[in-house]
């Protein structure tokens, strides 16, 4: 591992620096004023990635950066003694973070359309233009981090921020200026959503939407803290600067210590430490099925992540489809049916479904036993899910295996939820001795709309209050609901 660190240091260092740290100077009190802005930026990036710093990656060492370094040392269990931290503290941080920063390719991405840039893990991120052509979406293959870049008028821009505010489960952070709007909110499902909009021209705004689960908060902090309204500087370490030479001195000292005790480094001792999970033994591929419904005419189908999120092959009504977005926390997935351009699209309600309101559920349960679309009716029995989960609601409309991913609509035919599960009656009976009746759950429509926005889809909404006859509801659902199989 030490040889890897040395190689990575030299691969990242290409600018000239001032003076170097010797082995003896590692014990001296750390003074950030000795470092260049590039070195401080690298330290701030490493602290953010470790989850110990929330602030700008700006090369200016302040109280927040100092607190972050102390927190990192404390959490790492490194005993550096009482008093001021020595130079060894930032050296230990860099030694710990540099492999991740290099292997994942953290570097600055420039969005020329909006003249905006930010740091991102470019070796692990995949990008694509949304199917409606309204956004450029990035998804991290090794974490829940996702980034979307889009633009639009003031009304569309305001909608992004309003969704974050309306779904916030704690006090949000906001900035409101004439040319800059920022909203950062903790939303349902243990996820943080950060939205920044910049005014580019009269009535036209650029917007960056960034989200992650709590476990990846450090990655989100690194991206959000690095956003600049211009190209900006990349991450780099001066070749002869204090940090780079300090790491080399630290490694040399550790190597001497091993040699003195006769413990030569084992070149295989760290193999597998950062390896991916071993592949499972081959298994027979089994088919499963579920339900989805159209959210855009261009073949876009919304369903559950547990229905379509891990398929080798997806079919929608027998037609091949591809997964274009998924969220494990919300249990939602978006798929695109190949070659379809004129699907009948569902309309979402513009407000949450109130308690005890009527709902209708459509889906394809128990495939092979039942045939055709199955429609059931019930009501909203709780505005929260199991254990007070605010991203779910409880409904009494009967659902069965295969209903997952189907639409839940109100009396006006507007989507207010997405079927996700039913309560395990046998498990509850074993626990309390009674069998629960019609305890079923749906993902709230507000969460589904937020997921669609994050994946570049603007859902159709309506506030019309014309009740539909049950027969008309069924006809409308039949046109927008689809059967999904997963192999």
N, C-alpha and C positions, 0 to 999 in steps of 0.2 A: 504494500500500500504506500510506503514512503517513496518508493521509486515512481509510482504513479503520481503522487502529489508533486514531486519535483518536476516531472515532465509536464504536468498540467500548468504549473506555475509559469514555466518558460513558454508554454504555448499561449498563455494569456497576457504575458508581459511584453510590451513592445515599445513603450515610450520611456524616455530617459527621466530619472528622478534625481533627488538630491543626495542625501547621505544615507548610509546603510546602518542597520542595527547589528552590533556584534553579539556574540553569545553572552558576554557579561552584561550588556545593556538590556537584555530581556528582563532583568530583575529591577531595572529603574522604573520609577513611577511613570505611568502612561500620561503623555501630554499630547492631545489631539492636534495642537497647533504645529507640531513637528511634521504632520502629514500633509500631503497635497490634496486638493479637492477630489481628484480621481481616487485616491486611496480611501478617503472618507466615504465617497459614494459606494465603493466596493464593500466597506464595512457596514454601511447602512443597508445595502442590499442583502448581505449575509444575515444581519439581524432580523430584517423583515421576513426573510425566508424561514428563519428559525421560529418565527412567531413572537419575537421579543421587541419589535419596533413597528409602530404605526405612525408614519409621518412622511415627509417629502424625502426622496432620494436625491438630495440637492448638493451634497458635498460640503455642507455646513454642520459642524459638530455642535450640538446644543444639549440641553438638559434631557430631552427625549432620547437622543442617541446614547448618552451616558447611562441613563436608567436601563436602556435595552442591553447594553454590554454587561452591566452588573447582573441583570436578570439572567442572561445567558450563562454567565459563569456560575451563578448560584444553582440554576436548574441542571447544569452539566455535572455538578458535584465535584468541580475542580477546586481544590483547596489552595488558594493563593495568599492566605494569611489575612490578618486584619489590616485596616487602613486603605490607602489608595490602591487601585488596581495597578499592577506592573505592566510593562510592555508585552509580557507573555499573554495577557488577556486577549487583546485583539489578534495576536498571532495564533492562539488556540482557536479562535472563532474562524479565521480564514482557513486554517488547516482543516477544520471540520466541514466548512461549507463549499470549498472550492471545487471539490469533485462533483457535487450536485450542480453547481452553477455551470461548470464546463460540460458535463455529460448531457445536461438538458438544454444546452445552448441558449442560456439567458442572454439576450441581446436586444437592442432597440429596434422596434418596428416603426416605420414611418408611414403614416396614412396621408398620402399627398393630397387627396381630395379635400381634406379638412385641415391640412397643415398641422397635424397632431402626431405625436409619437409616444411610445410607451415600451417598457421592457416586457418581454414574454419569453417562455421556454420554447424557442423555435424548433428545437430538435424533437420535441414531443407534441407539438401542436399541429393539428390539421386544420386547413382552412377551406372554405367553399363559399360561393355566392348562394344566397338563399334562393329557393325555387321561384319566389315572386320577384327576385331581382332587387329587393329593397335593402338588403343588408349583406355585409361580409362577416361570416361567422367563423370563430376559432374555437376548437375544443381540445382540451389537453388529454392525451391518451393515458396519462399516469395519475390523474387526479380529477376532481369535480370542477376544476376551473374552466369557465367558458367566457368568451369575449365576443361581443357583437358590435359592429360599426355600421351606422346607418345615418340617414339624414331625412329631413322633412320640414314641414311648416310648423308654426307655433302650436297649432292644435294637436298634431301628432306627437310633437315633442313633449307637450304638457301631459299627454296621456301616459307616457312612460313613467314620469315622475309621480303622477297621481296613483298609479298602480302600486308603486313601491310604498307610498305613504299609506294607502288604504289597506295594505297587507302587512304593515309593520307590526311586530309583536312587542316592540320596545320603543323608546324615544329615538326617532331617527336623527341623523346628522344632515343638515341642509345648508346650502349656500344659495342665495338669491341675489343676483346682480343683473344689470341691464344686458350684459353679453355673456354671462356665465350662470348656469344653474347646475347644482350638484345635490343629489339625494343619495344617502347611504342608509339602508334599513335592514334590520334583521327581520326576515319573513318566516312564514311557516316552514316546517321541515328542517330546521337547523341550517338554514341557508342565509347568507348575506348577499344583498343586491346593491351594487354601486352603479349609479347612473350620472354621467356628466354630459352636459349639452353646452356647446359653444355657438354663438351667433356668427355665421359666416357672411351673410349678406342680408338685405332687407327681407325679413320673413322666413329666411332659410337657416336651419340649425343643423349642426352635426352632433351626433350622440354616440357615446360609447357606453355599452352596458356590460358590466362585469359581475360574475356571480361565482360563488363556491360554497361548499358545505363548511361547517365549522372546522372540520379536521384539516382543511386546506386553507385556513385563514391566512397563513403566512404567505402563500403564493398570491392570494388576492391583495394582501397589503403591499407586496413588492410591485405588482402591476399598477395599482391605484396610486401609490406613492411616487411612481416614475413618470406619470402622465405630464407631458409638456406641450404647449401650443406652438411647437416648432420641432425641428429635427432632434436637437439635444445630443448630449454626449453618451457614448456607449460605456459599458463596464470595462475597465482596464486597470492593470496595476503597473506602476513604474518599475522598469526592470531592475534598477539599482536603489529603489526606495526602501524605506524602513520596513514596511510590511513584508515585501517579497524576501528581502534578505533576512528578516527576522524569522520567517518560516524556515528558510534554509538552515539558519543557525540552530533553530529548535530541532530540526530533523537530524542535524549532524550531532548535536548533543545526545539525543536519544539513541542514535546509532552507536556512539562511543560507549554509552552506558550499557547497551546490550553486549558489546564486545568485551567490556571489562568483566562481565559476569559469565562470559562464555556462552551466552544464548544468541547464537547467530540467527538472523531473521530467516524464517521459513517462507520460501517464495510461494508456498501453497496455503499458508495459514489463513489468508483472507478470502480464498476462493469461495464464491457463492454468497458472500455477505450482502451483495446488492442484486443478486440474481432474481429473476421473476419467479413466481410460483411455478413449481414443476408441473408439466402437463399431466393431466389425468390420463389414466389408462383408457384405451379406446373403448367406447361403449356403443351399443346399437342406438342409432338415432331414432328418437321417438317423436311422433307428431303430437302437437297440441293445438287447441283452437281457442279463439276468443272473438271479440267484437271490436269494431271501430266505427267512427263516423267522419264524414268529410268536413273539413274546415276551410278548404279552398278548392276552386274548380279544377286547378291544375294537378289533380290526383293526390292531394294531401289528406291523409287520414290520421286522426288522433286516436290513440288507444293507450293501454297500460304498458309500462316498461316490462312487467312480468309476462305480458302476452307476446311482445315482439322485440324485446331488447336484447335477446341472446340467441337469435335464430340463425341457422346456416342458410335457410331459405324461407322467405316470407311470400305468401300468396294472399291477395285480397280478392275475394270472389273468384278464385282460380287464376288471377292475373299476377305475374311476378311484381314484387314491390321491394323497395330498399329502405333501410333504416336511415333517417337523416338527422335524428335528434332524440336524446333520451335523458331522463332524470330519475335516478334511483330513489332519491329522497321523496319526491312527489309521486313516484311510480307512474310516470307518463312517458309516452314515446310518440314520435311523429314519423310516419312512413309515407313514401311516395310511390304511387302505382305507375308503372311504366306505360307511357304513351297515352295517358288520359288527360283530357283538357276541359271537360264539360260536366264535372260532377255536380249534382245538387248539393248545396252546402248548407250546413246547419247554422242557425243564428243563435248567438248567446244572449242571455238576459243582461241588461245593463246594471242590475242590482242583485244582491244575494237573495236566495230563496228564504222567505221568513218561516219561522216555526209553525208547523201544522198546515203549511200550504200543500196543495195537491201536486203530485208529481207522477210522471209516467216514465217507465223504463223500457228500452228496446234492446234486444240482443239475440244471440244465437246460442242458447244454453244447451248442454247435453247433446252435442253433435253426434249424429248416428242413432240417437234415440228419438229426438224431436226433429222436425223438419220445418224449414221456413222461419221467418222472423217471429220471435216471441215477444209479446207486449204485456206488461203488468202495470198495475196502478197502486198507488199508496200515498203517503204523505211524508213530510219532513218531521221526524220524531225528535231530533236533536240537532242543534246547529253546530255541534262539535262531535268528533269521533271518539274512539275508544281512548280512555284515559285523558280526556280533555284535549285531544289532538285538534288544533284549530284549522288544519288544512283539510279536514274531512267533515262530513256531516252524516247523520244517521237517517236512513229512510226505511219505511215499512213495506215498500213495493218488493214483492218476492224476487229474488235472484238465485241463479244456480250456476255451477261451473260452466264457463263459456260466456256468461254475461259480462265478464270483465272487459272494460274498455268501452262499453256501450254508453249511449247518452242518457242522461236524466233530464227531462224537460218539464217546465212548469205548465200551468193550464193554458198558457198562450203559445205554447210550442217552442219556447226559447230554452236553450241549454242552461241548466243551473248546476250540473255536476257530471262526473264521469264515474260509472260503476267501478269499484275497485275490489270489494270483498264482501263476504258474509261472515257472521260470527260462527265460530266452530261450535256447533250445538253439542257435540259429544264431549268436547273438552270442558265446556261450561257445566254440563250435566255431571261430569266426574267431579267437578270442583264444588258445586252447590247443590247437586241432587235434583235439579230441575232443568227442563229443556226450554231454552229461549225461543220465542216465536218472532219471525220476521225482523231480526236485527241485522241490518245490512248497511254497508257503508259506501259512500261516494266521495270522490275528490271534489272539493268545492269548485264551482265554475270560475271564481276569481283566480284560483291557482292555475286552472287550465289556461285561462287567457294570458296570465303572466308567462307561463311556459311557452305559449305560442309566440308572444312578443319576443322572448329571448331567442327563439329560433327563426326570427324573421318573418313571422306570419301575423298579419293584422286581422284578428277575428271579427267577423260580422256581428254587430250587436243591435239590439232593438229594445225600446222601452214601450212598445205598443201593448195595450191592455185589453185586447179583444179575445175573449175566451173562445177556444176551439172545441167543437164537439169531439167526443172520444174517437169517433170514426175518422175524423179529419186529422187528429193527432197521429193515429196509427198510420194513415196514408203518408203524412209528412215524414214520419220516422222511417217508414219503409224506403223512401226515396234517398235518405241520407245515411242510413246505417248499412254496414258492410261486414261480411264474414271473413275472418282472418285465420289462416292456418300457419303454423310454425313448425319447421322441420329442423 
